[in-house]
Amino acid sequence: MRVSVVVCTHAMDRYTDCYEAARSVLDQTHDDVELVLVSDGDEAVADRFRADFGDRADVRIHCNDENVGLAVSRNNGAAVATGDVVAFLDDDAIADPSWVAELVAVYEQRDVPAAGGRMVPAWVAGRPSFLPDEFYWLIGVTHRGFGPDGDPEQAGEVRNTFGSNISFRMDVFEALDGFEKEIGGRTGDKNLQGEETELCARMQSEYGHGVYYTPAAVVAHKVFDYRTDPGWLVDRAFWQGYSKRGMEVLVPESTGDESDFLSSLLFESVPDRLDGVVTSPSLAGVLQLIFLFVLTAAVGAGYLYGATVWR
């Protein structure tokens, strides 16, 4: 089974990280992997791709005519890919050597349209003691409460995994026309995020299945220092809340996971953390409890703002 892995980037200042992501794809243990590199309208990036990888038969390179955003770049990468499966990896992520092999194992053993795995943090500037792991999704990392029955260690079907660790059978991806370009990133003043959610909701409606989650398929996401800044995290949480409202309007069937997560947060995580602060008090425990409420409020504020825009 051939797996085409699409990696997109848009500027030279991200090239070093993108190169490391690309190398992690080429170092996979699975014996039939195709790397598809997409430059989002930057010819200098495309030239570096050609210089570093152009002589390899297992690499395809595409340069967009202009900057079109991540969703369209991924679609363009899939369009030139030749695999039976198309997978996506961010330009600031590192795939475990067995990542593709674990995804292939799912497709060979199960009749599923899509498969994805677990995201783990690669702390560039150190782990912030105040950030509760229930909100690791803000930094693109699998969080506490994710997965079948809220267990990230358990394999099974979920609505969608992160966009840096998700794959589709190629015929399914093509039949669904790929990612929706209006959702893939910031468009004007509408900072709408969630192209994976939207695509997987359509897939669920069409095929009756979400993404099969296998925690053994691991990708490390680099967490740079700006992503551990409290202000950045609150802003990110706000726009995620806005996006969740947008998803409710655009794809009503996509909202179940958020409701389950909120219920788990309020009725499981908060009581557990309160108990921990009382029985084993620590500064980190107190800070995480406070920030849990702050981030929840930020998501709620973004959702309410989104309700004034998305009706």
KOLTORTOR-167377 format. One record per residue (C-alpha): y, x, z; residue in one letter. Coordinates in Angstrom, 1 decimal, decimal comma, always signed. Layout:
<rs>
<<Y X Z> 'A'>,
...
</rs>
This chain:
<rs>
<<+0,0 +0,0 +0,0> 'M'>,
<<+3,3 +1,5 -1,1> 'R'>,
<<+6,2 +1,0 +1,3> 'V'>,
<<+9,8 +1,5 +0,0> 'S'>,
<<+12,2 +2,4 +2,8> 'V'>,
<<+15,9 +1,7 +2,0> 'V'>,
<<+18,6 +3,8 +3,8> 'V'>,
<<+22,2 +3,1 +3,0> 'C'>,
<<+25,4 +4,9 +3,9> 'T'>,
<<+29,0 +4,7 +2,8> 'H'>,
<<+30,9 +7,8 +3,8> 'A'>,
<<+30,5 +11,6 +4,0> 'M'>,
<<+31,3 +11,7 +7,7> 'D'>,
<<+28,0 +9,9 +8,2> 'R'>,
<<+26,0 +12,1 +5,9> 'Y'>,
<<+24,4 +14,4 +8,6> 'T'>,
<<+22,9 +11,5 +10,4> 'D'>,
<<+21,9 +9,8 +7,2> 'C'>,
<<+20,1 +13,0 +6,2> 'Y'>,
<<+18,2 +13,0 +9,4> 'E'>,
<<+17,2 +9,4 +8,9> 'A'>,
<<+16,0 +10,2 +5,4> 'A'>,
<<+14,0 +13,2 +6,5> 'R'>,
<<+12,3 +11,0 +9,1> 'S'>,
<<+11,2 +8,7 +6,3> 'V'>,
<<+9,8 +11,5 +4,3> 'L'>,
<<+7,9 +12,8 +7,3> 'D'>,
<<+5,8 +9,6 +7,8> 'Q'>,
<<+2,1 +9,9 +8,2> 'T'>,
<<+1,4 +7,0 +5,8> 'H'>,
<<+0,6 +8,5 +2,4> 'D'>,
<<+2,5 +6,2 +0,1> 'D'>,
<<+6,1 +6,0 +1,1> 'V'>,
<<+9,1 +5,8 -1,2> 'E'>,
<<+12,6 +6,6 +0,1> 'L'>,
<<+15,4 +4,7 -1,5> 'V'>,
<<+18,9 +6,1 -0,8> 'L'>,
<<+21,9 +4,0 -1,5> 'V'>,
<<+25,5 +5,2 -1,5> 'S'>,
<<+27,9 +2,3 -1,0> 'D'>,
<<+30,4 +3,3 -3,6> 'G'>,
<<+31,0 +6,9 -2,6> 'D'>,
<<+30,2 +9,3 -5,4> 'E'>,
<<+30,4 +12,3 -3,1> 'A'>,
<<+27,6 +10,9 -1,0> 'V'>,
<<+25,5 +10,2 -4,1> 'A'>,
<<+26,0 +13,7 -5,3> 'D'>,
<<+24,8 +15,1 -1,9> 'R'>,
<<+21,8 +12,7 -2,2> 'F'>,
<<+21,0 +14,2 -5,6> 'R'>,
<<+21,4 +17,8 -4,4> 'A'>,
<<+19,2 +17,3 -1,4> 'D'>,
<<+16,6 +14,9 -2,7> 'F'>,
<<+17,0 +14,5 -6,4> 'G'>,
<<+14,0 +16,7 -7,3> 'D'>,
<<+11,5 +14,6 -5,3> 'R'>,
<<+9,3 +12,1 -7,1> 'A'>,
<<+9,1 +9,9 -4,0> 'D'>,
<<+12,9 +9,4 -3,7> 'V'>,
<<+15,1 +7,0 -5,7> 'R'>,
<<+18,9 +7,2 -5,5> 'I'>,
<<+21,4 +4,5 -6,3> 'H'>,
<<+25,2 +4,4 -6,1> 'C'>,
<<+27,1 +1,2 -6,0> 'N'>,
<<+30,0 +0,9 -8,4> 'D'>,
<<+32,3 +0,0 -5,4> 'E'>,
<<+32,0 -0,5 -1,6> 'N'>,
<<+30,2 -3,8 -1,2> 'V'>,
<<+28,9 -3,7 +2,3> 'G'>,
<<+25,5 -3,2 +4,0> 'L'>,
<<+23,9 -6,5 +2,9> 'A'>,
<<+24,5 -6,0 -0,8> 'V'>,
<<+23,7 -2,3 -0,5> 'S'>,
<<+20,3 -3,2 +0,9> 'R'>,
<<+19,7 -5,7 -1,8> 'N'>,
<<+20,6 -3,1 -4,4> 'N'>,
<<+18,2 -0,7 -2,8> 'G'>,
<<+15,4 -3,2 -2,8> 'A'>,
<<+16,1 -4,0 -6,5> 'A'>,
<<+15,3 -0,4 -7,6> 'V'>,
<<+12,4 +0,0 -5,2> 'A'>,
<<+8,8 -0,1 -6,4> 'T'>,
<<+6,9 -0,7 -3,2> 'G'>,
<<+4,6 -3,6 -2,2> 'D'>,
<<+6,7 -3,7 +1,0> 'V'>,
<<+10,4 -3,0 +1,5> 'V'>,
<<+11,6 -1,7 +4,8> 'A'>,
<<+15,1 -1,0 +6,1> 'F'>,
<<+16,3 +1,8 +8,3> 'L'>,
<<+19,9 +2,4 +9,4> 'D'>,
<<+21,6 +5,7 +8,6> 'D'>,
<<+22,0 +6,5 +12,3> 'D'>,
<<+18,3 +6,0 +13,2> 'A'>,
<<+15,2 +8,2 +13,3> 'I'>,
<<+11,8 +6,7 +12,5> 'A'>,
<<+8,8 +7,7 +14,5> 'D'>,
<<+6,3 +9,5 +12,2> 'P'>,
<<+3,8 +6,7 +12,5> 'S'>,
<<+6,4 +3,9 +12,0> 'W'>,
<<+5,4 +3,0 +8,4> 'V'>,
<<+1,7 +3,3 +9,2> 'A'>,
<<+2,1 +0,8 +12,1> 'E'>,
<<+3,9 -1,7 +9,8> 'L'>,
<<+1,2 -1,3 +7,1> 'V'>,
<<-1,5 -2,0 +9,7> 'A'>,
<<+0,1 -5,4 +10,4> 'V'>,
<<+0,2 -6,3 +6,7> 'Y'>,
<<-3,4 -5,2 +6,2> 'E'>,
<<-4,7 -7,1 +9,2> 'Q'>,
<<-2,5 -10,2 +9,0> 'R'>,
<<-1,2 -12,6 +6,4> 'D'>,
<<+2,4 -12,4 +7,4> 'V'>,
<<+5,6 -12,3 +5,2> 'P'>,
<<+7,4 -9,7 +7,4> 'A'>,
<<+6,9 -7,1 +10,1> 'A'>,
<<+9,1 -5,2 +12,4> 'G'>,
<<+9,0 -2,9 +15,4> 'G'>,
<<+10,7 -1,7 +18,5> 'R'>,
<<+14,1 +0,0 +18,7> 'M'>,
<<+14,5 +2,6 +21,4> 'V'>,
<<+17,7 +4,4 +22,4> 'P'>,
<<+18,5 +8,0 +21,5> 'A'>,
<<+21,4 +8,6 +23,9> 'W'>,
<<+23,9 +11,0 +22,3> 'V'>,
<<+26,3 +11,0 +25,2> 'A'>,
<<+23,9 +10,0 +28,0> 'G'>,
<<+22,8 +6,6 +29,2> 'R'>,
<<+25,6 +4,6 +30,8> 'P'>,
<<+24,6 +3,6 +34,3> 'S'>,
<<+26,6 +0,3 +34,1> 'F'>,
<<+24,9 -1,2 +31,0> 'L'>,
<<+22,1 -3,7 +31,9> 'P'>,
<<+19,1 -3,4 +29,6> 'D'>,
<<+19,3 -7,2 +29,0> 'E'>,
<<+22,3 -6,3 +26,8> 'F'>,
<<+20,8 -3,3 +24,9> 'Y'>,
<<+20,9 -5,5 +21,8> 'W'>,
<<+24,6 -4,7 +21,7> 'L'>,
<<+23,8 -1,1 +20,8> 'I'>,
<<+20,9 -2,0 +18,4> 'G'>,
<<+18,1 -1,4 +20,9> 'V'>,
<<+15,3 -3,7 +21,9> 'T'>,
<<+16,3 -5,4 +25,1> 'H'>,
<<+14,7 -6,8 +28,2> 'R'>,
<<+13,7 -10,3 +27,3> 'G'>,
<<+12,9 -9,7 +23,7> 'F'>,
<<+9,5 -10,4 +22,2> 'G'>,
<<+6,9 -13,0 +22,4> 'P'>,
<<+7,3 -14,7 +25,8> 'D'>,
<<+10,2 -12,4 +26,5> 'G'>,
<<+8,0 -9,3 +26,7> 'D'>,
<<+9,1 -6,3 +24,5> 'P'>,
<<+5,7 -4,7 +25,1> 'E'>,
<<+3,8 -7,6 +23,6> 'Q'>,
<<+3,0 -7,9 +19,9> 'A'>,
<<+3,5 -11,3 +18,2> 'G'>,
<<+5,7 -13,4 +16,0> 'E'>,
<<+9,5 -13,5 +16,7> 'V'>,
<<+12,4 -14,9 +14,7> 'R'>,
<<+13,6 -11,5 +13,6> 'N'>,
<<+13,7 -7,9 +14,6> 'T'>,
<<+16,6 -5,5 +14,3> 'F'>,
<<+17,8 -4,6 +10,8> 'G'>,
<<+17,0 -1,0 +11,4> 'S'>,
<<+13,3 -1,8 +12,0> 'N'>,
<<+12,4 -4,7 +9,7> 'I'>,
<<+10,3 -5,0 +6,6> 'S'>,
<<+9,2 -7,7 +4,1> 'F'>,
<<+6,5 -8,1 +1,5> 'R'>,
<<+8,4 -7,4 -1,7> 'M'>,
<<+7,6 -10,7 -3,3> 'D'>,
<<+8,8 -12,5 -0,3> 'V'>,
<<+12,1 -10,6 -0,2> 'F'>,
<<+12,6 -11,2 -3,9> 'E'>,
<<+11,8 -14,9 -3,7> 'A'>,
<<+14,4 -15,3 -0,9> 'L'>,
<<+17,0 -13,4 -2,9> 'D'>,
<<+17,4 -10,9 -0,2> 'G'>,
<<+20,3 -10,8 +2,4> 'F'>,
<<+23,2 -13,2 +2,1> 'E'>,
<<+26,2 -11,1 +1,1> 'K'>,
<<+28,7 -13,3 +2,9> 'E'>,
<<+27,0 -12,6 +6,3> 'I'>,
<<+26,3 -8,9 +6,0> 'G'>,
<<+29,2 -7,5 +7,9> 'G'>,
<<+33,0 -8,0 +8,3> 'R'>,
<<+34,6 -10,2 +5,8> 'T'>,
<<+38,4 -10,5 +6,3> 'G'>,
<<+39,0 -11,7 +9,8> 'D'>,
<<+35,6 -13,2 +10,1> 'K'>,
<<+33,6 -10,5 +11,8> 'N'>,
<<+30,3 -12,3 +11,2> 'L'>,
<<+27,1 -10,4 +11,9> 'Q'>,
<<+23,5 -11,4 +11,6> 'G'>,
<<+22,2 -11,0 +8,0> 'E'>,
<<+18,7 -10,5 +9,4> 'E'>,
<<+18,9 -13,7 +11,4> 'T'>,
<<+20,0 -15,7 +8,4> 'E'>,
<<+17,4 -14,3 +6,1> 'L'>,
<<+14,6 -14,7 +8,6> 'C'>,
<<+15,6 -18,3 +9,3> 'A'>,
<<+15,3 -19,0 +5,6> 'R'>,
<<+12,0 -17,2 +5,5> 'M'>,
<<+10,8 -19,3 +8,5> 'Q'>,
<<+11,8 -22,5 +6,7> 'S'>,
<<+10,1 -21,4 +3,4> 'E'>,
<<+6,9 -19,7 +4,7> 'Y'>,
<<+6,5 -21,1 +8,1> 'G'>,
<<+6,5 -17,7 +9,7> 'H'>,
<<+9,0 -15,3 +11,3> 'G'>,
<<+8,7 -11,6 +11,7> 'V'>,
<<+5,5 -10,2 +13,2> 'Y'>,
<<+6,7 -7,8 +15,9> 'Y'>,
<<+4,6 -4,7 +16,7> 'T'>,
<<+6,1 -2,5 +19,5> 'P'>,
<<+4,0 +0,4 +18,2> 'A'>,
<<+6,3 +0,7 +15,2> 'A'>,
<<+9,1 +2,7 +16,8> 'V'>,
<<+12,5 +3,6 +15,6> 'V'>,
<<+15,1 +5,5 +17,7> 'A'>,
<<+18,7 +4,4 +17,3> 'H'>,
<<+21,4 +7,0 +18,1> 'K'>,
<<+23,8 +5,7 +20,6> 'V'>,
<<+27,1 +7,6 +20,2> 'F'>,
<<+29,6 +7,9 +22,9> 'D'>,
<<+31,9 +5,1 +21,6> 'Y'>,
<<+29,0 +2,7 +21,9> 'R'>,
<<+28,9 +3,3 +25,6> 'T'>,
<<+32,6 +2,6 +26,1> 'D'>,
<<+33,0 -0,6 +28,2> 'P'>,
<<+35,8 -1,9 +26,0> 'G'>,
<<+33,8 -1,4 +22,9> 'W'>,
<<+30,8 -3,2 +24,4> 'L'>,
<<+32,9 -6,2 +25,5> 'V'>,
<<+34,5 -6,4 +22,1> 'D'>,
<<+31,1 -6,2 +20,5> 'R'>,
<<+29,8 -9,0 +22,8> 'A'>,
<<+32,7 -11,2 +21,8> 'F'>,
<<+32,0 -10,9 +18,1> 'W'>,
<<+28,3 -11,4 +18,7> 'Q'>,
<<+29,2 -14,7 +20,4> 'G'>,
<<+31,4 -15,6 +17,4> 'Y'>,
<<+28,5 -14,7 +15,0> 'S'>,
<<+26,1 -16,9 +17,0> 'K'>,
<<+28,3 -19,9 +16,5> 'R'>,
<<+28,6 -19,1 +12,8> 'G'>,
<<+24,8 -18,9 +12,6> 'M'>,
<<+24,5 -22,3 +14,3> 'E'>,
<<+26,7 -23,8 +11,5> 'V'>,
<<+25,3 -22,0 +8,6> 'L'>,
<<+21,7 -21,9 +9,7> 'V'>,
<<+21,1 -24,5 +12,4> 'P'>,
<<+17,4 -23,6 +12,7> 'E'>,
<<+18,2 -20,0 +13,7> 'S'>,
<<+19,5 -20,6 +17,3> 'T'>,
<<+16,4 -21,1 +19,4> 'G'>,
<<+16,0 -17,4 +20,4> 'D'>,
<<+19,6 -17,3 +21,8> 'E'>,
<<+18,9 -20,4 +24,0> 'S'>,
<<+15,7 -18,9 +25,3> 'D'>,
<<+17,5 -15,6 +26,0> 'F'>,
<<+20,3 -17,3 +27,9> 'L'>,
<<+17,9 -19,3 +30,0> 'S'>,
<<+15,9 -16,1 +30,8> 'S'>,
<<+19,2 -14,3 +31,7> 'L'>,
<<+20,4 -17,0 +34,1> 'L'>,
<<+17,1 -18,0 +35,7> 'F'>,
<<+15,2 -14,7 +35,7> 'E'>,
<<+17,4 -11,6 +35,2> 'S'>,
<<+20,3 -12,7 +37,5> 'V'>,
<<+18,1 -13,6 +40,5> 'P'>,
<<+16,0 -10,5 +40,0> 'D'>,
<<+19,1 -8,3 +40,0> 'R'>,
<<+20,7 -10,0 +43,0> 'L'>,
<<+17,4 -9,5 +44,9> 'D'>,
<<+17,4 -5,8 +43,8> 'G'>,
<<+21,0 -5,3 +45,0> 'V'>,
<<+20,2 -6,8 +48,4> 'V'>,
<<+16,9 -5,1 +49,0> 'T'>,
<<+17,7 -1,7 +47,4> 'S'>,
<<+21,4 -1,4 +47,1> 'P'>,
<<+22,8 +1,1 +44,6> 'S'>,
<<+26,1 +1,6 +42,8> 'L'>,
<<+24,3 +1,4 +39,4> 'A'>,
<<+22,6 -1,8 +40,4> 'G'>,
<<+25,9 -3,4 +41,5> 'V'>,
<<+27,7 -2,2 +38,3> 'L'>,
<<+24,9 -3,6 +36,1> 'Q'>,
<<+25,0 -6,9 +37,8> 'L'>,
<<+28,8 -7,1 +37,4> 'I'>,
<<+28,7 -6,0 +33,8> 'F'>,
<<+25,9 -8,5 +33,1> 'L'>,
<<+28,4 -11,3 +34,0> 'F'>,
<<+31,2 -9,7 +32,1> 'V'>,
<<+29,2 -9,4 +28,9> 'L'>,
<<+27,8 -12,9 +29,2> 'T'>,
<<+31,4 -14,2 +29,6> 'A'>,
<<+32,5 -12,2 +26,5> 'A'>,
<<+29,7 -13,7 +24,4> 'V'>,
<<+30,7 -17,1 +25,7> 'G'>,
<<+34,3 -16,5 +24,8> 'A'>,
<<+33,4 -15,4 +21,3> 'G'>,
<<+31,2 -18,4 +20,9> 'Y'>,
<<+34,1 -20,8 +21,9> 'L'>,
<<+36,4 -19,0 +19,6> 'Y'>,
<<+33,8 -19,3 +16,8> 'G'>,
<<+33,6 -23,1 +17,5> 'A'>,
<<+37,3 -23,4 +16,5> 'T'>,
<<+36,5 -21,6 +13,2> 'V'>,
<<+33,0 -22,7 +12,3> 'W'>,
<<+32,7 -26,5 +12,4> 'R'>,
</rs>
